[in-house]
Amino acid sequence: MLAVENLHSGYGRIQALHGVSVEVKKGEIVTLIGANGAGKTTLLMTICGSPRATQGRVLLDGQDVTHLPMHKLAHMGLAHSPEGRRIFARMSVLENLQMGAVAGDPAHYDEDLEKVLTLFPRLKERINQRGGTLSGGEQQMLAIGRALMSRPRVLLLDEPSLGLAPLVVRHIFEMIKQINQEQGMTVFLVEQNAHHALKLAHRGYVLVNGRVTLSGSGAELLANPEIRAHYLEGGHGATA
């Protein structure tokens, strides 16, 4: 459903991605793990069109969308929940969700809103509260819920566990699993918390200095001695 082929991008003279290729098939959860600075967020941002790819392609359902702006990608079924949540702090929970629905189908707005509030009942309790007054975990739920309001076929999640307490992290990952299983949502998850990400994912990739160095099923990567040494046993990705 989503394919990245030999992707290169960066910021000015700084090259961040060096020929990255990944594939996310329909109905899968695929994770990309790596240490800080590996290029994980840059990959998602490049898929979304900023920064622009300098080489390679991004394909959505086989269609080349490499140079399309994010608003057009949203209407094609791609949604992005960014690193750091980036909710609208002065808007209410409901207004944030309404912003996410701009790229959705107005005929299904009530249905989509009910789905999000059922998935995240905490948001329903705080429906009229300003986004900036929510806890970190609630803001992450809002960021994911806002992305879901566009009725995406592919959901991009960037570091959903960042800065959250362990109990909240477990809850967020359970919700991602539920979205995938119950809605058939295709998910591309960028995550520094390798343990949670690989337990959740059908398949995974490891990004090091802008290059994919390993790939395999979630279980295979969890059992890989190199992954365990660098990301699971006190390595750079052991906590996030």
C-alpha positions in Angstrom: 0.0 0.0 0.0 2.9 2.4 0.9 6.3 1.9 -0.6 9.4 4.0 -0.4 12.1 3.3 -3.0 15.7 4.4 -2.7 14.7 7.6 -1.0 17.2 10.4 -0.4 16.5 13.7 1.3 17.9 16.1 3.8 18.1 19.7 4.9 20.2 22.0 2.7 23.6 20.5 2.4 22.9 18.0 5.2 22.0 14.6 3.8 19.8 12.7 6.2 18.5 9.8 4.2 20.7 7.7 1.9 18.7 5.4 -0.3 16.0 4.2 2.1 13.6 1.6 0.9 10.7 0.3 3.0 7.3 -1.3 2.2 4.1 -1.3 4.2 1.4 -3.8 2.9 -2.3 -3.4 3.4 -3.4 -4.2 6.9 0.1 -4.4 8.4 1.7 -2.6 11.3 5.3 -2.0 10.2 7.7 -0.2 12.5 10.9 1.7 11.9 13.3 1.7 14.9 16.5 3.5 15.4 18.4 5.8 17.7 18.0 9.6 18.0 19.3 11.2 14.8 19.0 8.1 12.7 16.6 9.8 10.3 13.3 8.3 11.3 11.3 11.5 11.6 12.9 12.8 8.4 11.7 9.8 6.5 8.1 10.4 7.6 8.4 14.1 6.8 9.8 13.3 3.4 6.9 10.9 2.7 4.6 13.9 3.6 6.5 16.2 1.2 8.6 18.3 3.5 11.6 18.1 3.0 11.3 17.1 -0.6 13.0 13.9 -1.8 16.1 14.6 -3.8 16.1 11.1 -5.2 13.9 8.0 -5.2 10.1 7.6 -5.0 7.1 7.4 -2.6 4.3 5.2 -3.9 0.8 5.0 -2.5 -1.2 2.2 -4.0 1.3 2.1 -6.8 0.9 5.7 -7.6 3.9 8.0 -7.5 3.1 10.7 -4.9 6.7 11.8 -4.2 6.1 15.4 -5.0 2.5 15.9 -3.8 1.8 18.3 -0.9 0.4 16.9 2.3 -3.1 18.2 1.8 -3.4 16.2 -1.4 -1.9 13.1 0.3 -4.5 13.5 3.1 -7.3 13.4 0.5 -5.7 10.2 -0.9 -5.9 8.5 2.4 -2.6 9.2 4.2 -2.7 10.7 7.7 0.2 11.7 9.9 0.4 12.0 13.7 3.6 13.9 14.1 6.4 13.8 16.7 5.6 16.1 19.6 1.8 15.8 19.0 1.5 19.3 17.6 -2.1 19.7 18.6 -3.8 23.1 18.5 -3.3 24.1 22.1 -5.8 26.9 22.2 -8.5 24.9 20.5 -10.8 22.5 22.3 -10.6 18.7 21.9 -13.6 18.8 19.7 -12.2 21.6 17.5 -8.9 19.7 17.1 -10.9 16.6 15.9 -12.9 18.8 13.6 -9.6 20.1 12.0 -8.7 16.5 11.4 -12.0 15.9 9.6 -11.3 18.5 7.0 -9.8 15.8 4.7 -12.5 13.3 5.6 -16.0 12.6 4.2 -18.5 15.0 5.7 -21.2 12.4 5.3 -19.4 10.2 7.9 -18.3 12.9 10.3 -20.7 11.9 13.1 -19.7 8.2 12.7 -16.0 9.0 12.7 -16.3 11.2 15.7 -18.1 8.5 17.6 -15.4 6.0 16.7 -12.6 8.2 18.0 -14.4 9.0 21.2 -15.2 5.3 21.7 -11.5 4.5 21.2 -10.3 7.2 23.5 -13.1 7.8 26.1 -10.8 10.2 27.9 -11.2 12.6 25.0 -15.0 12.4 25.3 -14.7 13.4 29.0 -12.7 16.4 27.9 -14.4 17.3 24.7 -14.7 21.0 25.5 -11.4 21.4 27.2 -8.5 23.2 25.5 -5.9 20.9 24.0 -3.1 22.6 25.7 -4.4 21.8 29.2 -4.5 18.0 28.6 -1.8 15.7 30.0 0.9 14.4 27.7 -0.9 11.1 27.2 -4.2 12.8 26.5 -2.5 15.0 23.9 -1.1 11.9 22.2 -4.6 10.4 22.1 -5.9 13.6 20.6 -3.1 13.7 18.0 -3.9 10.1 16.9 -7.7 10.8 17.0 -7.3 13.9 14.9 -5.4 11.9 12.3 -8.1 9.2 12.3 -10.8 11.8 11.7 -9.6 12.0 8.1 -10.6 8.4 7.5 -7.1 7.4 6.4 -6.1 4.1 4.7 -2.5 4.5 5.9 -1.7 6.0 9.3 1.8 7.4 10.0 2.7 7.6 13.6 5.9 9.4 14.7 7.2 8.5 18.2 3.8 8.1 19.9 5.5 7.0 23.2 7.8 10.0 23.4 7.9 11.5 26.9 5.1 9.4 28.3 4.9 7.3 31.5 5.3 3.5 31.0 1.6 2.8 31.9 0.4 5.4 29.3 2.8 4.0 26.7 1.3 0.6 27.1 -2.2 2.0 26.7 -1.2 3.9 23.5 0.3 0.8 22.0 -2.8 -1.2 22.9 -4.9 1.4 21.1 -2.7 1.2 18.0 -3.2 -2.6 18.0 -6.9 -2.1 18.4 -7.1 0.3 15.5 -5.2 -2.2 13.3 -7.2 -5.2 14.3 -10.7 -3.8 14.4 -10.5 -1.2 11.6 -8.0 -3.0 9.4 -5.9 0.2 9.6 -2.5 0.1 7.8 0.1 1.6 10.2 3.7 2.8 9.7 5.1 3.4 13.1 8.3 5.3 13.7 9.5 4.6 17.2 12.5 4.7 19.5 11.0 2.4 22.0 12.1 -0.8 20.2 10.6 -3.3 22.6 7.1 -2.1 22.4 7.3 -1.4 18.7 8.6 -4.8 17.7 6.2 -6.6 19.9 3.4 -4.8 18.2 4.6 -4.9 14.6 4.1 -7.5 11.9 7.4 -6.4 10.4 10.2 -4.0 11.2 13.2 -2.1 9.8 16.2 -0.7 11.5 17.5 2.7 10.5 21.1 3.7 11.2 22.5 7.0 10.0 19.9 7.3 7.3 20.3 3.8 6.0 18.2 0.6 6.5 20.6 -1.9 8.0 18.2 -4.7 9.0 14.7 -5.9 8.4 12.5 -8.8 9.3 9.4 -9.8 11.3 8.9 -8.2 14.7 9.7 -11.5 16.4 12.8 -12.0 14.3 14.2 -8.5 15.2 13.3 -8.9 18.8 15.4 -12.1 18.9 18.3 -10.7 17.0 21.4 -10.4 19.2 22.5 -7.1 17.6 19.1 -5.5 18.1 19.0 -6.8 21.7 22.4 -5.3 22.4 21.8 -1.9 20.8 18.1 -1.3 21.4 16.7 -3.6 24.1 19.4 -4.1 26.8 20.4 -0.6 27.8 21.1 0.5 24.3 20.0 3.8 22.6 16.5 2.5 22.0 15.9 0.8 25.4 13.8 3.7 26.6 11.9 6.5 24.8 
